[in-house]
Amino acid sequence: MNTRNPNVHLLGVLLTLAVLLIPSSTWSLGSPSVVEKLRSEANALPPGEERLQLLRKLVRSSQMSKEGIDDSRQLLHEAQEANDDSLVAYSVAFLINHLFAQSERDIDSIRYWTSYALPIAQRCQYWPMYFQMKYTLIQTYIYAHSYEYAKDEARRMVAEAKAQQAVTGQIIAYSCLAIAYYSTQQWKETEEALKHAHDLFSQNPPMANKISVLKLTLTYLDAVNRYTDMRPYLIELRKELNQMVSQIPSMTKALNDYFMLLECYSISMHVHCDELEQADEHISRFKEYQKKVNYQPYYIIYTQALTSYYLAHKAYDEALAMNDSALKRIKEFRERGKDYIYCMEQRGDIYYSLEDYKEARRLYDQADTKRDSLTKVITDMQLDEYRSMYKIDRLRL
């Protein structure tokens, strides 16, 4: 097997838990009927503290719905009118998460609201919201492929979180650092950042933080072909997901795609550890989760895992069919990057197994050419960022 390359779906698989990183003593993701009831009750109240607190509860309850962004804006407006700094920070943290989760991300608006609310959160020492906003800000840099800016901001965030002894802040800062390093294929630094985050589990952070770190760790290990090392993290992730669903039943639907991803990585681990019978169980589970939510980026991971499964079974026609399916989905996403490279390498593996060495060599060469091109693009972007950051540092001095 060829070394797997980092996939462009990485950022997409992070979005599910973006809003869930905000810690809370009681989770309250409401059903549509509960959310509507809260909204009606809030609208019936005159301006004042009681209405503000009800809007605060509504914003948390509606965070997974498209109407939630309007609730966040309403709370922000009324918190500004009441000069309530903590509620301003709270509402903006949710507002920018909504903006980032939209398909057409308004990066300028996210950065505007972050620059507005960060000093407010810092002034009133509302550190959970401060670090949540920092997290979303760093994600905008990663989304824009400004990886060096993301690393710089994440390092600052690590230092700030340590100064405040904020465990959650440290974990999400290290997570951001790991994503940025992963995106530039700095494997040693990626692993170190993830280890720092995982070491903080002993301080009992929120489950959502643990789930995010475990998912990132599995993504990294899968990318560098360390399948045996995936096993304990798969067990740990399944435990955390089941525990969250057990404690917060309203999270079942929101976590469905994370269970899908867990099954994808389980298939991949068992196949590459020559445990094909165990992989069958996870293929069945994936199909069950897929009936509930067909999350497209995970389908690509699934077809890649299934291609390896059929290749291990020497079912070459089925492997080629799965590979065709993955390539079709990649083209639909108009993505000719790292997922595409991995699929071409898998296709090369199939033809190599069929002893069609000429075609296998052509596919491997095609993948290598594309990889070199992508590496050059990343390097050029990093050089441009270094120049820009140097100018900013000079201005600061």
N, C-alpha and C positions, 0 to 999 in steps of 0.2 A: 504494500500500500504506500502511496505517496503521502508526504507530510501535508496535513490539512492546513489550509490557509484560513485566517480569520474571515468571518462572513459579514456581509453588510447588514444582515438581519439583526446584528447585536443591539443597535439602538432601539429597534422596534420592540425587542423582547423586554426592554427595560421599562417601557412606558406604563405597563399595567400597574406596577407598584409605585409609580412616581408619587401619586398623592398619598399612598398608604405609608410613606416613610414618616409622615407626621405622627409623632407618638401621642397616645391618648390613654387615659386610665380606663375609659369605656368606649368601645367601638360602637358606632351608630350609623351604619350604612342602611338607610331606610328603604323599605319597599315603596313603589310608586304611590300607593294609597297613604302610607305614613308621611311621605314627603309632601303630598298635596294637603294633608291635614295640617302639617306644620306651617305650610305656606299660607293657608287660609287663616290660621290662628294669628300668625304674625301680621297679616294684612288687616286684621280686625282691631289690632292694638294701636293706640296713639304713639307718637315718638316718645322714647324714653328708655330707661334701663331694661325694663321687662321685655320690650320689643327687641332691643339689641341682643339680649341673651337668647331669645327665641330664634332670631335670624342667624345667630352664631351656630345654634344647633341645626338649623335648616341647611346651612352651608356645608356642614360636615355630612349630613344625611344625604344630600343631593350631589355629592362630589363625583359620583360615577354617571350622572345623567347630563345630557346636553343642556338642560335648563339650569344646571348648577352654576354656570358662568354668570348668568343674570342674577342669581341669588348672591354670588360673591360680590358683584358690582353694587348691588343694593346695600349689602352690609358695609362695604367700603364707603359709600356715599354717606350713610348715616353715622358711621364711626368718625368720619372726618367732621361732620356737623357737630358731633358730641365731643370732639377733641380727645377721643379715646385711642391712645397710641397702640395699645396692645391689640385692640380689635382691628385697627388699620393694618397692622402687620399680619394678623391672622387672615383677614380677607384677601390681602394681596398675595399671600402664599398660595391660597387656593385659586385665585384668579390666574396667576401665571402658570399654574399647573394645567388649568383648563386650556389656556392659550397654547401651551406646548403640546398638549395631547391632540389638538386639532390637526387635520390632514394638511391644511395650509397654515403652517406655523408663522405667526406674526412675531418674528424674532425681535424687531425693533421695539414693539410694544412690551415684550417680556423684559427687555433690558431697561426700558424706560421705567416701568413699574418697580423693577428690582432696585434700580439706583435711587428711586424715590423712597421705598419702604425699608431698605436695609439700615440706613441711619436711624430710622424710627425704632425698629426692632432692637438695635444696639443700644439706643438711648434708654428704652424701658426694660432692657435686659431680658427680652423675650427670645431666648436663645433657640428654642425648638423651631420657631418660625424663621429666625435669622438664618439658621443653617439649612432649613428647607428651601428658602429662597436662593441661597448660595448654590445649593445642589442644582436647582432648575437653571440658574444662570450658567453654570459650568456645562450643563447639557446643551445649551444653545451653542456654545463654542464647539463642542464635539459634533453636533449636528451640522455646523457650518464648516467642519473639517479644520478648525483652528485649534489643532491639538496642543501646540506649545502654550497658547494662551490658557487652554483648559488645564494643563499640568501646573502652570504657574498659579492659577486661581485655586486649584485643589491643594497645592502645597501650603498656600496661605491659610486655607480653610482648616487643614490638619493642625497647624500651629494655633489658630484661634480656638478650635475645639479643645485642644489639650489645655490651653490657658484657662478655659472655662470648666474643665473637667467634664465636658459634655460627651458622653459615650456615643450617643446617637450621631452627633455631629462628626465625631472621628470616623465612625463606620462609613457614613455616606461620603465623607471626604476621601477616604481611602478607596471607596468604590469608584468614585469619579476618576481618581488617579489611575486605578487599574484599567478603566475603560480607555482612557487616553493613551496609556502605554500599550495596551492591546491593539489599539487602532494603528499605532506606528510600529507594531511587531517587535516591541522591546520586551521579550519574554521574561527575562530575569526580573526586571522591574515590575512587570505585571504580577508575577508570582509573589514578590515581596509585599506589594501593596495589599494583595488579597490575604496574605498570611497575617499582616497587621490587623486587618479587619476581622478575620476569623478569631484571632487571639482575644478580641474584645467580647466574644460570646460569653466568656466566663463572668462578665459583669451584667449578664441578663438583660440585653437590649430588647426592644420590641421584636416580635416575631417577623414583622415585615422586613426589618433590617437584616435579620438572619437569612430569610428567604432570598432576598436580593443578592447577598454576598455568595450564598451557595450556588445560585444560578450562574453568577459570573464565574465562579470557580470551575463549574462544570463546562461552561462555554470555553474557558481557557484550556482546560485539560483535553477537551475534545479537539481543539484546534491544533494542539501540539502532539496528538496521538498518544497521550498517556492514559490509556483506557483502564488499566488495572487500578490506577490511582483514583479513578472516578467512583469506584464502588462505595467507599465510606460516605462520600458526599451525596451520592444518590440516596443512600439510606437515611442520612440526616435530613435531606430536603423533603423526602416523603413524610418523615415524622413531623416536620414543622408545618407542612401543608395540611396534613390531617389534623394536627392540633389546632390550627387556625380555624379550619372548617368546624371542628367540634366545639370550639369556644364561641365562634362567631358564624352561625349558620348563614347569615346574610352574605357572607363572603364567598359562598360556594360558586356562584356564577362568575364572579370577578376573577376567581383563581382557576377557572376551567382551563384556560390556555396554558397556565403554568403546569398543571397536571399533564397536559399534552406534551409540553417540552420535556418534562420528567420522563415520560414514556419514550420520547425520541432518543434521549441520551441513554436510557436503559437499553434500548434496542442496539444502539451503536456500541455500548460497552460489552454486552453479551456476545455480539457478532465478532468483535475484534479479540475477545478473550476465548473464542471458539466454544461458546456456550449457546448453540443455536436453538436448542429446545427451550431454554429460558427466554430467548428473544420472542418466541411465539406468543407467550402470555402478554408481553408488552405491546406487541402489534395489535392484539385483540383489544387491549385497554385503550390504545390510541384511537382506534376506530369508534369506540364508544364515546370518548370525549369529543371526537370530531363531529358526531351527530348533533351535539349541543352547540358548539361554536367551531366553525371551520376557519381558524386563524391562518391566513395565507402564508405568512413568512415561515410558520412552523411546518406547513405542508412541504415546503422545499427541504427543510431539515429531515423530515420524515421520509421523503422519497430518496434522499441521499443515503439515509440509514438503510432503507429497504433495498436499495441498489447493492449495497455491501452485503446484505443478508442473502440475496439471490446469488450474488457472485460466490459467496462462501459455499452455497448449496450447488454450485456449478450449473445453475439454471440460467444460462446466458441470455436466452430470449427474454425471460422475465426481467433480468437485470437491465438489458438494453431498453425495454419498454419503460421501466421506472426512470432510467436516465433521461429518456426522451421527455417524460412527463415533467421532470425537474427542470430541464432546459426550456420547455414550453412556458412553465410558470415564471422562470427567470426573465424570459423575453417579455412576458406580459408586464412584469415590473420594470421593464426597460433597464435592467441591470446587467451590465456586461463586466462586472467586477470579480470579486473574490469567490462568490458562490459559483459563478460561471467557470472560473478556473478549476475549482474543485470538481465540478461535474465533468469537465474535459479530461481531467486526470483519471476520474473513475471510469470514463469511457475507454481511456487508454488501457486501464487495468483489465477491462472486459476483453478487449481485442488481444491483449497480451496473453490472457488465459486461453483464448481461441487460437493462439499461435499465429495470429495475423500481425507479425512483428512490424511490418511496414506501416500499417495503419496505426498501430499503437505508438510507434515513434513519431508519426505525424501529429497525433493528438497531444503527446507529451511536449513536443516542440512548440505547438500552438499555445499550450498552457504556459510554458516557460516564457514565451515572447510576451504574452499578456501580463504575466507576473512582473517581468522586468519593466514593462511600461507603467504599471501601477506603482511599483516601487519608486520609479523616477518621479512620478507625479507627487507622491507623498514627500519625497526628499525635497523637491522644488518648493512645495508649500511650506515645509519646515524652514527652509532657508529664508523665504520671504517673511515668515513670522519672526525669525530671529532678528532680521534687519529692522523690522517694525518695532519689536520689543526693545531693541538697543536704542532706537530713537526715543521711545517713551521713557526709558530709564535715564537717558541724558537730560530730557526735559524735567524729570522729577528732581534730578540733582541740581 
